[in-house]
Amino acid sequence: MEKKIQGKVFIMGDDVNTDVIIPAKYLIYTDPEELAKYAFSVMGPEYAERLKQFDIIVAGENFGCGSAREQGATAIKGLKKKAVIAKSFARIFYRNAINSALPIVECPEAVDVLKEGDQISIDFSLSKIQTPWGEFSFSPIPESVFKILEAGGLVEYLKASLRK
């Protein structure tokens, strides 16, 4: 995982459900790229196609609510999204994102000012988001979580730990 990422933001609303992120009929897949083909498909082909133009998802409250499926975070990772910033995350999605090496940030203040298409940067080492509307701080990612993200997810982290 890069300690600093940059990109263009895509805005979503509150309560983005895992059933919307990846519909249940596609849970037969585990490969991120395969899941990405069906991500947000219930929103229509134009929505999924438009999402491809952006790097970072920005959402409101309770992102990743609904089913406890880990494929929601994996599908977003497969879409090559660099991070998700939200006002809050459903707790199980939060953990699934870490396990899938999808960087996530809770920063309500940034969400409130960002507009679709804004270019931003997230500096994980400084816990700062730089936007056209100013700089915003977020709670630092604990070192133990950062190690999982850097390793490429929980499975890769455990494999590396066992090799030692």
C-alpha positions in Angstrom: 0.0 0.0 0.0 1.2 3.4 -0.9 1.6 5.8 2.0 0.3 8.7 -0.1 -2.3 8.4 -2.9 -3.9 10.9 -5.2 -6.9 10.8 -7.4 -10.3 12.0 -8.6 -13.3 11.4 -6.3 -16.6 9.8 -7.1 -19.4 10.8 -4.7 -22.0 8.3 -3.3 -24.6 8.8 -0.7 -25.5 7.3 2.7 -26.1 3.6 3.4 -24.4 2.1 0.4 -25.3 -1.5 0.8 -23.1 -4.5 0.0 -26.0 -5.9 -2.1 -25.6 -2.8 -4.3 -21.8 -3.1 -4.3 -21.9 -6.7 -5.4 -25.2 -8.5 -5.9 -25.6 -11.9 -4.3 -25.7 -13.9 -7.5 -22.1 -13.0 -8.1 -20.8 -14.3 -4.8 -19.6 -17.4 -6.5 -16.5 -15.4 -7.5 -13.6 -14.5 -5.3 -11.2 -13.0 -7.8 -11.2 -9.2 -7.5 -11.1 -8.6 -11.2 -14.0 -11.0 -11.8 -16.0 -9.3 -9.0 -15.3 -5.9 -10.5 -17.1 -6.9 -13.7 -20.4 -7.0 -11.7 -19.7 -4.3 -9.1 -22.6 -1.8 -8.9 -24.3 -3.6 -11.8 -27.7 -3.1 -10.1 -27.3 0.6 -10.7 -27.2 0.1 -14.4 -24.3 -0.2 -16.9 -23.9 3.6 -17.2 -23.2 3.9 -13.5 -20.6 1.2 -13.4 -19.0 2.6 -16.6 -18.9 6.2 -15.1 -17.3 4.9 -11.9 -14.3 3.7 -13.9 -13.2 7.3 -14.5 -12.6 7.9 -10.8 -9.9 6.8 -8.3 -11.4 7.3 -4.8 -14.9 6.7 -3.6 -16.4 9.3 -1.2 -19.6 8.4 0.6 -21.8 9.4 3.5 -22.9 7.5 6.6 -22.8 3.7 7.0 -20.9 2.7 3.8 -20.9 -1.1 3.3 -24.1 -1.8 5.4 -26.1 -4.9 4.7 -24.7 -8.4 4.2 -21.4 -9.3 5.9 -19.9 -10.4 2.6 -16.2 -9.7 2.1 -16.7 -9.6 -1.7 -18.0 -6.0 -1.3 -14.6 -4.7 -0.4 -12.9 -7.1 -2.8 -15.0 -5.9 -5.7 -14.0 -2.3 -5.0 -10.4 -3.4 -4.8 -10.9 -5.1 -8.2 -12.3 -1.9 -9.6 -8.8 -0.4 -8.9 -10.2 2.2 -6.5 -7.4 3.5 -4.4 -9.4 4.2 -1.2 -12.9 4.9 0.2 -13.5 7.9 2.3 -16.8 8.0 4.2 -18.5 9.6 7.2 -18.8 6.2 8.7 -18.5 2.5 7.7 -20.6 -0.5 8.7 -18.3 -2.3 11.2 -18.1 -5.6 9.3 -17.3 -3.8 6.0 -14.6 -1.8 7.8 -12.9 -5.1 8.8 -13.4 -6.7 5.4 -11.8 -3.7 3.8 -8.7 -4.1 5.9 -8.6 -7.8 5.3 -8.8 -7.1 1.5 -6.2 -4.4 1.6 -8.7 -1.7 0.6 -7.6 1.6 2.4 -10.6 3.3 4.1 -10.8 6.6 5.9 -13.5 8.0 8.1 -13.5 11.8 7.7 -16.9 13.4 7.9 -15.5 16.9 7.5 -13.9 16.1 4.1 -17.0 14.3 2.9 -19.1 17.4 3.6 -17.1 19.6 1.2 -15.9 17.3 -1.5 -17.5 17.4 -5.0 -17.4 14.8 -7.7 -14.3 15.1 -9.8 -12.2 16.9 -7.1 -8.6 15.9 -7.2 -7.3 15.0 -3.7 -4.5 13.3 -2.0 -4.5 11.1 1.1 -1.3 10.9 3.2 -1.6 7.9 5.5 1.6 8.6 7.3 0.4 12.1 8.3 -3.3 11.2 8.5 -4.3 14.1 6.3 -6.5 14.6 3.2 -5.5 17.5 1.0 -8.5 18.8 -1.1 -9.3 21.9 -3.2 -11.3 23.0 -0.1 -8.5 22.6 2.5 -6.8 20.0 4.5 -8.6 17.6 6.8 -7.3 15.2 9.5 -8.4 11.7 10.2 -7.6 9.2 12.9 -4.3 7.5 12.3 -4.4 3.9 11.1 -3.0 1.7 13.8 0.4 0.2 13.0 -1.0 -3.3 13.2 -3.7 -2.5 10.6 -1.2 -0.6 8.4 1.0 -3.8 8.3 -2.0 -5.8 7.0 -2.7 -3.2 4.4 1.0 -3.0 3.3 1.1 -6.8 3.1 -1.8 -6.9 0.6 -4.4 -8.0 3.0 -4.9 -10.4 6.0 -4.1 -13.6 4.1 -0.8 -12.2 2.7 0.1 -10.8 6.1 -0.5 -14.2 7.7 1.5 -16.0 5.0 4.4 -13.6 5.5 4.2 -14.1 9.3 4.3 -17.9 9.0 7.3 -17.7 6.7 9.3 -15.9 9.4 
